[in-house]
Structures are given as structure tokens and as C-alpha cells.
Amino acid sequence: MTEQPHRMVAEQPEKMTPWDMFNLEVPQDHMPMHGVPARVAKAVVNSESWTDARPTMNLSSFVTTFTEPESEELMREHFLKNYIDHDMYPQLFAMEQRMVRWLHRLWHGPSDVTPYGTATVGSSEACMLAGLAHKWNWRQAREAAGKDATRPNMVTGGNVQIVWKKFLRYFDVEPRIAPLKPGNYRLTTEHLDRLVDENTIAVVAIAGQTFTGEDDDIQEIHDWLDAYEKRTGHSVPLHIDGASGGFVNPFCYPDYKWDFALPRVQSINASGHKFGLVPPGLGWVIFRDDKVFNKDLIFYVNYLGGEMPTATLNFSRNAFQIALQYYTFIRLGFDGFTRIMKQTVQNAVHLRDRLVASGLFTIMNETQRIPVVALTLKPEFANFNEFDISAKVRERGWVISAYSMPPDAQTVNSLRVVVRPHLNSNTLGILADDIIHACQWLQQHGGNATPPALHDTYKSSPAKC
Ligand SMILES: *Cc1c(COP(=O)(O)O)cnc(C)c1O
């Protein structure tokens, strides 16, 4: 291919129309020498992403793919603001602070403390900040007691989202990961006595896990840690990864204790861009009390005018997601969130029941909390697997993930559908038919997908216990 970028453009760019795409060679290895009219550039960008998935049909993702026109208008009005510039946009900052208090209250934070928290780019940044706060608190307490503070560890289940493995490696904390087993995909207290010790900076339990949508056994873990403290004198904080559950549990299960209602829960993260219903780019971390967020992690900067505290991993970020989260809370209120989340869970149950009734699948989750359907193919269907089904329904445009479970349940494959609020029962009916038809076709013709080899991330990290 000759690399003669934008040939005719250089001659007469003003004459170009989107039709001139046919005459455009976009270079692979260097930027085009010459520009083109905006409409042409836009047409090129769109045409090159035609084969990408349709976000609304991507049921492998938890992230929001539907928003109201008013929210799009707000997005346009705010997306040229750099959120970190609190001196210039103090009211956006005030909205964030207000939402921190709202979330603290929503998650049953005590009323006699000063809540602390922040908006982040996603749960990943939120988890890292929480992990750092616990690491700092642990180290200071150890140093103050004249004890060794060089070997921090963190305890999680093998079902944790990848961010925790990143946190552990990037910030040098020893992973203590409880293995799963076929039939149990949650963190329980089973392995804690071999994993938790005086160097444990925190135990992370999940509300709404990525693999099966279940919650870890939060109450049981909490009580175990209470007993551990009584026995040993070591108080180990509990962090809840509520990336998904944080915006489902309060609305669907008001009496369920998974949050600050349990005294040992010191911090919670949630993804505003998952069931917080905001487009990609928003997470939250909320601490039980501002004392939990270690002050040594706060920096003060004066180069945007005024003196401003900052304690996030990222500095500059877009402001529109914060405006949109505020919009979403005001627009829907507690009632609206409750209606949407209850209906979405009901839709997930409906899809699950249809797929189970087909006789093809076994359900993987014991409890249904967030609207996720996790299935495994029954063993009698031996000539195709979950990966084949995922590939086959992709022909209809659906993206549903197939994956093998983390150790020691890696022999189990899962097919997972994240039911998001933009899907109604008719749409889910079409999906159920498509999955069942795919299986019927595969039964006749056989499949040939082999599960991808387990990557190191999954192989090496679980602690042997
Ligand atoms: C999605 C998710 C994360 C990571 O969150 P992002 O918002 O994608 O950065 C962490 N933990 C759990 C349980 C998740 O589902």
C-alpha cells in the first residue's frame, strides 16, 4: 500500500465531501500530513468502527450503555471542564461532596462522623485508594507499636476483579487469595484462619462479583474477624468492593447488611458507570469516617489558583460524569433507582429461568443479587462448550462472555449475561431464543472452541493453603 495520505485533500480540501472517503488512505504508522473537512474525518472514524460491537448488545460488560437525551445535553455542557480544577468549578466540587454524603448515608454510614470519599475514574482507582489507605493505616499502627512493618498482605477470594491483583502487585502487598472450588465461587470464612494474620492490611469482600454476580459471605467474614480480634487483639478492617452491588443492594435488599451497617466495614467502592447508570468514567470510594483515609495520602497544590487538597491517583479528569451522576440521582431519586433495579433483577431472573428450563444449563450462583445470569453447560452436552455458544450468538450481534473460573475451580466454564436496565423482557426473550438456537445448532454440528489457556494472573497468584 502506498502511503500517500489524503491525496486529493492537499490539492482541494474544501471540495471534499464524506464521499471522498473512498479516496482516502489513512496511514498506519504516522499521522496524516494533511487535514480533511470535519464531516469527512467523522465519516472515516465511524466507518472504521462499524465492525465493533454494538454497546447495547454487549452483555459482557457491566458499564452503562443507555442514557437520556437530557443527560447527553448535560454531557455536552460539561465535558470541556477539567474536574480537578475546583477553584474554577467549585459547584461541581460541591455536587461531588454532596454525593459523597448521600452515598455514605445510602450505605448506612454512622451519622456521628464526618464522611470522607471521592469520585474516581472508576472502581479501579477507588479500590486502589482504599487499599492504599489501609496499607498506610496498618504501617503507621505497626510502626507506632515498634513492630515490623515491611510485610503487608491483603486477603481476598479468588473471585476478585483484576484491579485487586493490580493493586497488590503495583503497591507491593502480598496476595493472600482464598481458592475457589467447583460449586463455591465466593469468599467465605473457610480459609481465613490460614490467610489472616497481624500483617493483613484488610480483607476485601465483594458485593456483586464479576464471575457469578454473588456476594461474598460478608456477614460471616465480618463475624469471623470480630472473633479473630477477640482472640488475637488484631483488628483487621473490611473493605467492600461494591462496584456493582453498591447501586443494587440498597434498593433491592434494604434489610440486608453488607455495608457500613457492619461496624468493621471501613471503606466501600462502587462504579458510578455500572449500576450508578452514568456513562463510562466514574467510580466512588467512600470511607466510614474521614479518619480512615490517612492524611499522609493528601497533597496540597496551588498551581490551579488557590490551595487545593488532592488525593486521587489521577489528576485531570472529565467533569461530565460527575454532573451526570448528580443528574441521575436527582432525576430518579431513591424511588426511581428502586424501581429500575428491582425490575432489572426481575428481568435477569426471567432470563435465567428460561435458560434453565431449556434443559441445557445449570445455574452457577446460589443467590441472585445483582442482575447477572451465570450458567454452565450441563455435562451431557459434550460436543460443544460455553465458548462455542458465545461465538455462535455473536453472529446475531450479542456479546456474552464465556470464561473458565479462577483456581481451584478452573475446570468449570461459565457463560455470563449481565442484564442491564436498558433490556426489557421482549429483548431478553430474543436473546434467550438466540442462545437456545445456537445450542441446538451446535448440538447438530459440534463446536470446536478450546478454552483459552489460563494466564499467569490466574495461575500464579492464589496462596496455597
Ligand atoms: C468492574 C469491577 C471493578 C473495576 O471497576 P471499574 O469501574 O471497571 O474500574 C472492580 N471490582 C468489581 C467487583 C467490578 O465488578
Ligand as a Chemical Component Dictionary entry (heavy atoms), coordinates in Angstrom:
data_LIG
# 
_chem_comp.id                   LIG 
_chem_comp.type                 NON-POLYMER 
_chem_comp.pdbx_formal_charge   0 
_chem_comp.three_letter_code    LIG 
# 
loop_
_chem_comp_atom.comp_id 
_chem_comp_atom.atom_id 
_chem_comp_atom.alt_atom_id 
_chem_comp_atom.type_symbol 
_chem_comp_atom.charge 
_chem_comp_atom.model_Cartn_x 
_chem_comp_atom.model_Cartn_y 
_chem_comp_atom.model_Cartn_z 
_chem_comp_atom.pdbx_ordinal 
LIG C1 C1 C 0 -15.967 -3.578 37.457 1  
LIG C2 C2 C 0 -15.404 -4.013 38.732 2  
LIG C3 C3 C 0 -14.221 -3.456 39.221 3  
LIG C4 C4 C 0 -13.423 -2.457 38.429 4  
LIG O1 O1 O 0 -14.176 -1.335 38.243 5  
LIG P1 P1 P 0 -14.042 -0.276 37.060 6  
LIG O2 O2 O 0 -15.164 0.628  37.390 7  
LIG O3 O3 O 0 -14.213 -1.028 35.786 8  
LIG O4 O4 O 0 -12.693 0.349  37.168 9  
LIG C5 C5 C 0 -13.780 -3.856 40.466 10 
LIG N1 N1 N 0 -14.444 -4.771 41.174 11 
LIG C6 C6 C 0 -15.579 -5.357 40.741 12 
LIG C7 C7 C 0 -16.280 -6.354 41.602 13 
LIG C8 C8 C 0 -16.104 -5.000 39.498 14 
LIG O5 O5 O 0 -17.229 -5.555 39.060 15 
# 
loop_
_chem_comp_bond.comp_id 
_chem_comp_bond.atom_id_1 
_chem_comp_bond.atom_id_2 
_chem_comp_bond.value_order 
_chem_comp_bond.pdbx_ordinal 
LIG C1 C2 SING 1  
LIG C2 C3 SING 2  
LIG C2 C8 DOUB 3  
LIG C3 C4 SING 4  
LIG C3 C5 DOUB 5  
LIG C4 O1 SING 6  
LIG O1 P1 SING 7  
LIG P1 O2 DOUB 8  
LIG P1 O3 SING 9  
LIG P1 O4 SING 10 
LIG C5 N1 SING 11 
LIG N1 C6 DOUB 12 
LIG C6 C7 SING 13 
LIG C6 C8 SING 14 
LIG C8 O5 SING 15 
# 
